């Protein structure tokens, strides 16, 4: 595999790990406003990255 492909897989792996860590913290959280904040932030980020093509 080329180094570009390996780098792309590592970046995806890092993103997945980050998402897992955030989800674990959200499941521990008992404050709905915190969960709503993270949900809205994530949704906005996903829309933004989709628009710019990342």
C-alpha positions as CSV (number, residue, x, y, z in Angstrom):
1,X,0.0,0.0,0.0
2,X,1.1,3.5,-0.7
3,X,1.9,5.9,2.2
4,X,-1.0,8.0,1.2
5,X,-3.5,5.1,1.6
6,X,-1.9,4.2,5.0
7,X,-2.1,7.9,6.1
8,X,-5.8,8.0,5.1
9,X,-6.6,4.8,7.1
10,X,-4.8,6.2,10.1
11,X,-6.7,9.5,9.9
12,X,-10.0,7.5,9.7
13,X,-8.9,5.4,12.7
14,X,-8.1,8.5,14.7
15,X,-11.6,9.9,13.9
16,X,-13.3,6.7,14.9
17,X,-11.4,6.6,18.2
18,X,-12.3,10.2,18.9
19,X,-16.0,9.5,18.3
20,X,-15.9,6.4,20.6
21,X,-14.3,8.4,23.4
22,X,-16.9,11.2,23.0
23,X,-19.8,8.6,23.0
24,X,-18.4,7.0,26.1
25,X,-18.4,10.3,28.0
26,X,-21.9,11.2,26.7
27,X,-23.3,7.8,28.0
28,X,-21.9,8.7,31.4
29,X,-23.4,12.1,31.4
30,X,-26.7,12.7,33.2
31,X,-27.3,16.2,32.0
32,X,-29.5,16.4,29.0
33,X,-28.3,19.9,28.1
34,X,-24.7,18.6,27.7
35,X,-25.8,15.8,25.4
36,X,-27.9,18.3,23.4
37,X,-24.9,20.6,23.0
38,X,-22.6,17.8,21.8
39,X,-25.3,16.5,19.5
40,X,-25.9,19.9,17.9
41,X,-22.2,20.6,17.6
42,X,-21.5,17.2,16.0
43,X,-24.4,17.7,13.6
44,X,-23.2,21.2,12.6
45,X,-19.7,19.9,12.1
46,X,-20.9,17.0,9.9
47,X,-22.9,19.3,7.7
48,X,-20.0,21.7,7.4
49,X,-17.5,19.0,6.4
50,X,-20.0,17.5,4.0
51,X,-20.5,20.9,2.3
52,X,-16.7,21.5,1.9
53,X,-16.1,17.9,0.8
54,X,-14.1,16.4,3.7
